[in-house]
Amino acid sequence: MLIELTIENFALIRKTVVALGSGLNVLSGESGAGKSLVLESLATLFGARLSSDRIGPWADRVRLRAALELSPQDARWVPFEALGVAPDSLMVIERVTDREGRSLYRVQGQLVPAATVRALGDQVLNYVGQHQVLKAQDPLVVLDWVDRFGQVENLRQAFEQAFDAWRDAEQALDALRASAADLGQIEDKRALLAELEALNIQPREDEMLQRELSRLRAGRKLMESGQALYSLLDGTIGQEGLLAQIAEARRLADFLVSYDEDLGPMGEAMLSVERSLSEVRLDVARWMDTLDLDPARLEALESRADALSRMKRRWGPELEDVLAYQEALSEEIARLDNLDWEISQAEKRQRQARQVLDDRAQALSAARQAGLSAATERVTGLIREMEMPRGVVEFRHRIQQISRRGKDHVEIWFSANDGQALKPLGRVASGGELARVALALAVVGSAGDRSLVYIFDEVDQGLGGTSAERVGALLAELGTQAQVVAVTHQPVVASRAVHHLGVQKIVTEEGTESRVQELQGEERQREIARMLSGSAGTAALRHAESLLKDGQG
């Protein structure tokens, strides 16, 4: 339900806040005052095209905002939740459009796509004007109406579940049949799997292999360096090593110490150097004994590394990717080996799902058709109370190819007069006739969704007497099921409203503008008197008082 509509700089409306309530809300005012602008602004807020001449002179942009009462659990929040908007008990929708045609849409202050707001408008607003294309001309909308009227939502939900199950079974079967084309490649896949399994690849094997290869490839150079160091210390044929020279130096130092005890530390230092170099020589010898210079081992490791690299280039880039591919390939071969059996089982599931689908489609179709005669009778009866005494509305049904909506195609056909052939509603009805048919459809098929908003622009135009009274009564009746906003010229309709909004054109120093205010008490009585006679004379005021008493009784 719409709680409030704020309009800024829209055509003749400078700024106004329109408070709306449950039940029937009417807008009245003199011709040209701007009543239809209020309804137009609402359609514009929810994504209707905005021409530049609708941007008023008081600012460089139009700003429209509405507060919509909507339960946080309502499914209409879902598209906005996907955009990060948190549900609340009140949805605030805003549109700002500048003179260059750039528009920004916000919900709860957060930017959202225009298409998402338009989709919400399609679900919430039911707009009917003299020149408005009726949703009732859309067979899918008509089918929704038929389901609400016939109260077959449970059958429809069961059918939709069966349709989804059948479609899933179809897609699964198609996928298996497509896989059958891979059977010709199964031997190639087996050969590839055998190659991978023969390699017996281990997780992270390539990393361990590279570390060992690095050590083996460096082994020769390491051995040469170790041998050179050992020769430098131990000496070679014909050349003394450092150890022999240090030993000679120590003997000389000992000789000197024997004559001068003050040189004792020098002798000790020479002995320490000799012992340290001896230990280094032993360490180098032991280390060289540990080096693995096996050429066959190096060649084997390099061959293994090449094999792993080839696999990584084909199925990598990492060795883990190769192992994952090997596992997937093994599963695929097992599946292909079992494909004939899987296809036969999938065909069985598809046949069973189709049987359930056909049964539920038939049950849904029968329930829909059972209510069409009553729908024709009720809607026809209502339009005949609105100055179409010979009018006929008929719901025509035919079977079509099955879809998620079922197998039924329903259209509304219409004739306004005796002797006039029934034809599709949108092709033969005038604007006023369309609006009255729409009102009848809304009253008969309302689902009692309090979040729905029915908008009627001059549905009572050209009517008088009992027909106008009946329109007012029907609008009020619809208001007990959903929110109704209607522009009216008929005092008998206005008197039925729960909330009466007056629209007035005012000339100020800054120009002409339209203003909207809620009318109560004497103000409302004077407005209805004006609608009756053009002025608020005594007789008109008494008549207005009587209408209000009857309308609110």
C-alpha positions in Angstrom: 0.0 0.0 0.0 1.2 3.5 -0.8 1.6 5.6 2.3 3.0 8.8 0.8 3.9 10.3 -2.5 6.3 13.3 -2.7 6.3 15.2 -6.0 8.9 17.9 -6.7 9.2 20.1 -9.8 6.9 17.9 -11.9 5.1 19.9 -14.6 2.8 22.4 -12.6 3.5 20.7 -9.3 6.3 22.7 -7.5 6.3 20.5 -4.4 3.6 18.5 -2.7 3.3 15.6 -0.3 0.3 13.4 -1.1 -0.7 11.3 1.9 -2.6 8.1 0.9 -4.5 5.6 3.0 -6.2 2.2 2.7 -9.4 1.8 0.8 -10.6 4.3 -1.8 -8.6 7.5 -2.4 -10.0 10.0 -4.8 -8.6 13.1 -6.4 -10.9 15.8 -7.6 -10.6 19.4 -8.9 -11.5 21.6 -11.8 -10.5 20.6 -15.3 -6.8 21.3 -15.9 -6.0 21.6 -12.2 -3.5 18.7 -12.4 -5.3 15.7 -11.1 -3.9 13.3 -13.7 -0.4 14.7 -13.0 -0.5 13.0 -9.6 -1.2 9.7 -11.3 1.3 10.4 -14.0 4.0 11.2 -11.5 3.4 7.8 -9.8 3.8 6.0 -13.1 6.9 8.0 -13.8 8.4 7.1 -10.4 8.1 3.4 -11.4 9.9 3.8 -14.7 7.6 5.4 -17.2 9.2 7.6 -19.8 9.6 11.2 -18.7 9.6 13.9 -21.4 11.7 17.1 -20.8 8.5 19.3 -20.8 7.5 17.6 -17.6 10.4 19.1 -15.7 9.0 22.2 -14.0 10.6 25.7 -13.9 11.6 25.7 -10.3 14.6 23.4 -10.5 16.8 21.6 -13.0 15.5 18.1 -12.1 12.4 16.2 -11.1 12.4 14.4 -7.8 9.7 11.8 -7.1 9.5 9.6 -3.9 7.1 7.1 -2.6 6.8 5.2 0.7 5.3 1.7 0.2 4.1 -0.4 3.0 5.5 -3.9 2.4 6.2 -6.8 4.7 10.0 -7.6 5.1 9.0 -11.2 4.2 7.3 -10.1 0.9 8.8 -11.8 -2.1 9.0 -8.4 -3.9 12.0 -7.5 -1.7 14.0 -10.4 -3.1 15.5 -8.6 -6.2 16.5 -5.7 -4.0 18.1 -8.0 -1.4 20.3 -9.3 -4.2 21.5 -5.7 -4.6 22.3 -5.4 -0.9 19.2 -3.6 0.2 17.9 -4.7 3.6 14.2 -5.3 3.8 12.1 -3.2 6.1 8.3 -2.7 6.8 8.5 0.4 4.6 10.0 0.6 1.2 11.1 4.0 0.1 11.5 4.4 -3.7 13.0 7.6 -5.3 13.6 8.7 -8.8 15.6 11.8 -9.8 15.8 12.9 -13.5 17.6 16.0 -14.9 16.9 17.9 -18.1 19.5 15.9 -20.0 17.4 12.8 -19.3 19.7 11.2 -16.8 17.8 9.3 -14.1 18.9 7.8 -10.8 16.7 5.3 -8.9 17.1 4.6 -5.2 15.5 2.1 -2.8 16.2 2.7 0.9 18.7 5.4 -0.3 20.7 2.9 -2.3 21.2 3.1 -6.1 19.3 0.4 -8.0 18.8 -0.4 -11.7 15.7 1.2 -13.4 14.6 -2.2 -14.6 14.3 -3.5 -11.0 12.1 -0.6 -10.1 10.0 -1.1 -13.3 9.5 -4.8 -12.4 8.3 -3.8 -8.9 5.8 -1.3 -10.5 4.4 -4.0 -12.7 3.8 -6.2 -9.7 2.3 -3.5 -7.5 0.5 -0.9 -9.7 -2.6 -1.7 -11.8 -3.0 1.5 -13.9 -6.2 2.1 -15.9 -6.7 5.3 -17.8 -8.9 6.5 -20.7 -6.0 5.9 -23.1 -4.1 3.3 -21.2 -3.4 -0.1 -22.7 -5.0 -2.6 -20.4 -2.9 -5.4 -18.9 -6.1 -7.4 -19.5 -5.1 -7.5 -23.2 -2.1 -9.7 -22.2 -3.1 -13.4 -22.3 -0.6 -14.1 -19.5 -2.2 -11.5 -17.3 -5.7 -12.8 -18.1 -4.5 -16.3 -17.1 -3.3 -15.0 -13.7 -6.7 -13.4 -13.3 -8.5 -16.6 -14.1 -6.4 -18.5 -11.6 -7.2 -16.0 -8.8 -10.9 -16.0 -9.7 -11.0 -19.8 -9.8 -8.8 -20.1 -6.7 -6.6 -22.7 -8.4 -3.3 -21.4 -7.1 -2.5 -24.7 -5.3 -3.1 -26.6 -8.6 -1.0 -24.1 -10.5 1.8 -24.4 -7.9 1.7 -28.2 -8.2 1.8 -28.0 -12.0 4.8 -25.6 -11.9 6.7 -28.0 -9.7 5.9 -30.8 -12.1 7.0 -28.7 -15.0 10.3 -27.8 -13.4 10.9 -31.5 -12.6 10.1 -32.5 -16.2 12.3 -29.8 -17.6 15.2 -30.9 -15.3 14.6 -34.5 -16.4 14.7 -33.4 -20.1 17.9 -31.5 -19.7 19.6 -34.4 -17.9 18.6 -36.7 -20.7 19.8 -34.3 -23.3 23.1 -34.0 -21.5 23.5 -37.8 -21.4 22.6 -38.1 -25.1 25.2 -35.4 -25.9 27.7 -37.4 -24.0 27.1 -40.4 -26.2 28.9 -38.5 -28.9 32.1 -38.9 -26.7 31.9 -42.7 -26.9 34.0 -42.6 -30.1 36.8 -41.0 -28.1 36.7 -43.4 -25.2 39.7 -45.4 -26.4 41.8 -42.3 -26.7 40.8 -41.4 -23.2 41.7 -44.8 -22.0 45.2 -44.5 -23.5 45.7 -41.1 -21.9 44.6 -42.4 -18.5 46.9 -45.4 -18.8 49.8 -43.0 -19.6 49.0 -40.9 -16.5 48.5 -43.9 -14.2 51.8 -45.4 -15.5 53.6 -42.3 -14.3 52.3 -42.8 -10.8 52.5 -39.1 -10.1 52.7 -38.2 -6.4 51.5 -34.9 -4.9 54.3 -32.2 -4.9 56.6 -34.7 -6.5 58.0 -32.1 -8.9 59.1 -29.9 -6.1 61.1 -32.7 -4.4 62.5 -33.8 -7.7 63.8 -30.3 -8.5 65.6 -30.0 -5.2 67.4 -33.4 -5.7 68.3 -32.4 -9.3 69.8 -29.2 -8.2 72.0 -31.0 -5.7 73.1 -33.7 -8.3 73.8 -31.1 -11.0 76.0 -29.2 -8.6 77.8 -32.3 -7.4 80.7 -32.3 -9.9 81.6 -28.7 -9.2 81.3 -29.3 -5.5 83.6 -32.3 -5.7 86.2 -30.3 -7.7 86.1 -27.5 -5.2 86.4 -30.0 -2.3 89.4 -31.7 -3.9 91.2 -28.4 -4.5 90.7 -27.4 -0.9 92.0 -30.8 0.3 95.1 -30.6 -1.9 95.8 -27.1 -0.7 95.8 -28.3 2.9 97.5 -31.7 2.4 99.7 -30.9 -0.6 100.4 -32.8 -3.8 103.3 -34.7 -5.4 106.2 -32.3 -5.4 104.4 -29.6 -3.5 103.9 -29.2 0.3 100.5 -28.4 1.6 99.5 -25.8 4.1 99.6 -28.3 7.0 103.3 -29.2 6.2 104.2 -25.6 6.1 102.4 -24.8 9.3 104.1 -27.8 11.0 107.5 -26.4 9.9 106.5 -22.9 11.2 105.5 -24.5 14.5 108.9 -26.2 14.9 110.7 -22.9 14.2 108.5 -21.2 16.8 109.2 -23.9 19.4 113.0 -23.4 18.7 112.6 -19.7 19.4 110.6 -20.3 22.5 113.3 -22.6 23.9 115.6 -19.6 24.0 113.1 -16.9 25.0 110.1 -17.9 27.2 108.4 -14.6 26.4 107.6 -16.0 23.0 105.6 -18.8 24.5 102.2 -17.5 23.2 103.5 -17.5 19.7 104.2 -21.2 19.9 100.8 -22.0 21.3 99.1 -20.0 18.6 101.0 -21.9 15.9 100.0 -25.2 17.5 96.3 -24.2 17.5 96.4 -23.2 13.8 97.9 -26.6 13.0 95.3 -28.5 14.9 92.4 -26.4 13.3 93.6 -27.0 9.8 94.0 -30.7 10.5 90.3 -30.8 11.5 89.3 -28.9 8.4 91.1 -31.5 6.2 89.2 -34.3 7.9 85.8 -32.5 7.5 86.5 -32.0 3.8 87.4 -35.6 3.3 84.3 -36.9 5.1 82.0 -34.4 3.2 83.4 -35.6 -0.2 82.6 -39.2 0.8 78.9 -38.2 1.1 78.5 -36.7 -2.4 76.4 -38.7 -4.9 77.9 -38.4 -8.4 76.0 -41.3 -9.9 75.4 -40.2 -13.6 72.7 -42.9 -14.0 70.7 -41.4 -11.1 71.0 -37.9 -12.6 69.8 -39.1 -16.0 66.8 -40.9 -14.5 65.8 -37.9 -12.5 66.0 -35.6 -15.5 63.9 -38.0 -17.6 61.3 -38.1 -14.8 61.3 -34.3 -14.6 60.8 -34.0 -18.4 57.8 -36.4 -18.2 56.2 -34.3 -15.4 56.8 -31.1 -17.3 55.0 -32.5 -20.4 52.0 -33.4 -18.3 51.9 -30.0 -16.7 52.0 -28.2 -20.1 49.1 -30.3 -21.3 46.9 -30.4 -18.1 48.5 -28.0 -15.7 49.9 -25.5 -15.1 50.4 -27.2 -11.7 51.0 -30.8 -10.9 47.9 -30.8 -8.7 45.9 -29.8 -11.8 47.3 -32.9 -13.6 46.3 -35.1 -10.7 42.8 -33.5 -10.7 42.5 -34.1 -14.5 43.5 -37.7 -14.0 40.8 -38.2 -11.4 38.2 -36.5 -13.6 39.3 -38.6 -16.6 38.9 -41.8 -14.6 35.4 -40.8 -13.5 34.4 -39.8 -17.1 35.6 -43.2 -18.5 33.6 -45.0 -15.8 30.6 -42.9 -16.7 30.9 -43.5 -20.4 31.3 -47.3 -19.7 28.0 -47.0 -17.9 26.3 -44.5 -20.3 23.8 -46.9 -22.0 22.4 -47.8 -18.6 22.3 -44.2 -17.4 20.5 -43.1 -20.6 17.8 -45.8 -20.1 17.3 -44.7 -16.5 17.1 -41.1 -17.6 14.5 -41.9 -20.3 12.4 -43.7 -17.6 12.6 -40.7 -15.3 11.7 -38.4 -18.1 8.6 -40.4 -19.1 7.5 -40.5 -15.5 8.0 -36.8 -15.1 6.1 -36.1 -18.3 3.2 -38.3 -17.2 2.9 -36.4 -13.9 3.2 -33.1 -15.9 0.4 -34.1 -18.3 -1.9 -35.2 -15.4 -1.4 -32.0 -13.5 -1.8 -29.9 -16.6 -5.1 -31.5 -17.3 -6.3 -31.0 -13.7 -5.3 -27.3 -13.8 -6.9 -26.8 -17.2 -10.2 -28.4 -16.1 -10.3 -26.2 -13.0 -9.6 -23.1 -15.1 -12.3 -24.0 -17.6 -14.8 -24.8 -14.9 -14.7 -21.1 -13.7 -14.9 -19.4 -17.0 -18.7 -19.4 -17.3 -19.1 -17.9 -13.9 -16.4 -15.3 -14.6 -18.2 -14.3 -17.9 -21.5 -14.0 -16.0 -20.1 -11.9 -13.2 -18.0 -9.5 -15.2 -20.8 -9.0 -17.8 -23.2 -8.3 -15.0 -21.0 -5.6 -13.6 -20.4 -3.8 -16.9 -24.1 -3.7 -17.6 -24.5 -1.7 -14.4 -22.1 1.0 -15.8 -24.1 2.2 -18.9 -23.4 -0.8 -21.0 -26.8 -2.5 -20.7 -26.1 -4.8 -23.7 -22.4 -5.3 -23.1 -21.0 -8.8 -23.0 -17.6 -10.0 -21.7 -16.6 -13.5 -22.6 -13.5 -15.5 -21.6 -12.5 -17.6 -24.5 -10.3 -20.6 -24.0 -8.1 -22.8 -26.2 -5.4 -25.4 -25.7 -1.9 -24.5 -26.6 1.6 -26.0 -26.4 2.5 -26.6 -22.8 4.6 -24.1 -20.9 5.3 -23.3 -17.3 1.9 -21.5 -17.3 0.1 -24.7 -18.3 -1.5 -25.5 -21.6 -4.3 -23.0 -21.5 -4.7 -19.8 -23.6 -7.4 -17.4 -22.4 -8.5 -14.1 -24.0 -11.1 -11.6 -23.1 -13.6 -10.9 -25.9 -16.1 -8.0 -25.7 -19.1 -6.6 -27.4 -20.8 -3.3 -26.2 -24.1 -3.6 -28.1 -26.6 -6.0 -29.5 -25.8 -7.2 -32.9 -22.1 -6.4 -32.5 -19.8 -9.4 -32.9 -17.6 -10.4 -30.0 -14.0 -9.5 -30.6 -10.8 -9.3 -28.6 -11.2 -6.6 -25.9 -8.5 -4.3 -27.0 -9.7 -4.1 -30.6 -13.3 -3.0 -30.1 -13.6 -1.3 -26.7 -13.4 2.5 -26.4 -11.2 4.1 -23.7 -14.2 4.5 -21.3 -15.4 1.0 -22.0 -11.9 -0.4 -21.4 -11.7 1.4 -18.0 -15.1 0.1 -16.9 -14.2 -3.5 -17.9 -11.0 -3.1 -16.0 -12.9 -2.0 -12.9 -15.2 -5.0 -13.2 -12.3 -7.4 -13.6 -10.6 -5.8 -10.6 -13.6 -6.1 -8.4 -14.4 -9.7 -9.4 -10.8 -11.0 -9.5 -9.1 -9.0 -6.6 -6.9 -11.3 -4.6 -7.1 -9.3 -1.5 -3.4 -8.3 -1.6 -3.2 -5.2 0.5 0.1 -4.2 -1.2 -1.7 -3.9 -4.6 -2.6 -0.4 -5.8 -5.3 0.1 -8.4 -5.2 3.4 -10.2 -8.2 4.7 -12.2 -8.0 7.9 -14.3 -11.5 9.2 -14.9 -13.1 5.7 -15.1 -16.4 7.5 -14.5 -16.1 10.0 -17.3 -19.4 10.5 -19.2 -21.4 8.5 -16.7 -24.3 9.8 -14.7 -27.1 8.8 -12.4 -27.2 5.2 -11.2 -24.2 4.3 -13.4 -22.0 6.8 -11.7 -23.4 5.6 -8.3 -22.5 2.0 -9.2 -19.0 2.9 -10.3 -18.5 4.6 -6.9 -19.8 1.6 -5.1 -17.6 -0.7 -7.1 -14.5 1.4 -6.4 -15.3 1.4 -2.7 -15.9 -2.4 -2.8 -12.5 -2.8 -4.5 -11.0 -0.6 -1.8 -11.9 -3.2 0.8 -9.6 -5.7 -1.0 -6.7 -3.4 -2.1 -5.8 0.2 -2.2 -7.5 2.3 -4.9 -6.5 5.7 -6.2 -9.0 7.3 -8.6 -9.4 10.6 -10.4 -13.1 11.5 -10.6 -15.4 14.2 -11.8 -18.4 12.6 -10.2 -19.5 13.8 -6.7 -21.3 10.5 -6.0 -18.0 8.7 -6.5 -16.0 11.2 -4.4 -18.5 10.8 -1.6 -17.6 7.1 -1.3 -13.9 7.8 -0.7 -12.1 7.1 2.5 -9.6 9.8 1.7 -10.5 12.8 -0.5 -7.7 14.8 -2.1 -8.4 18.1 -3.7 -6.2 19.4 -6.5 -6.2 23.1 -7.2 -4.4 25.3 -9.7 -3.0 28.5 -8.1 -1.5 31.6 -9.7 1.4 33.1 -7.7 4.0 35.8 -8.4 6.3 33.0 -9.5 3.8 31.5 -11.9 1.1 28.9 -12.0 1.3 25.7 -9.9 -0.9 22.8 -8.8 -1.3 21.9 -5.2 -2.8 18.9 -3.5 -4.3 18.7 -0.1 -6.5 16.3 1.8 -10.0 17.5 2.2 -12.0 16.9 5.4 -15.1 18.2 7.0 -16.5 21.5 5.5 -13.7 21.6 2.9 -14.7 18.3 1.5 -18.4 19.2 1.6 -17.7 22.4 -0.4 -15.6 20.5 -3.0 -18.4 18.0 -3.5 -20.9 20.9 -3.8 -18.7 22.5 -6.4 -18.6 19.2 -8.3 -22.4 19.1 -8.1 -23.2 22.6 -9.4 -20.0 24.5 -10.0 -20.4 26.5 -6.8 -20.8 26.0 -3.1 -24.3 27.4 -2.8 -26.7 26.5 0.0 -28.7 23.9 -2.0 -25.5 22.3 -3.3 -24.0 22.2 0.2 -27.1 20.4 1.5 -26.9 17.9 -1.4 -23.2 17.4 -0.8 -23.9 16.7 2.9 -26.5 14.1 1.9 -24.1 12.4 -0.5 -21.4 12.2 2.1 -23.8 10.8 4.6 -24.9 8.1 2.2 -21.4 7.5 0.9 -19.9 7.1 4.3 -22.8 5.1 5.7 
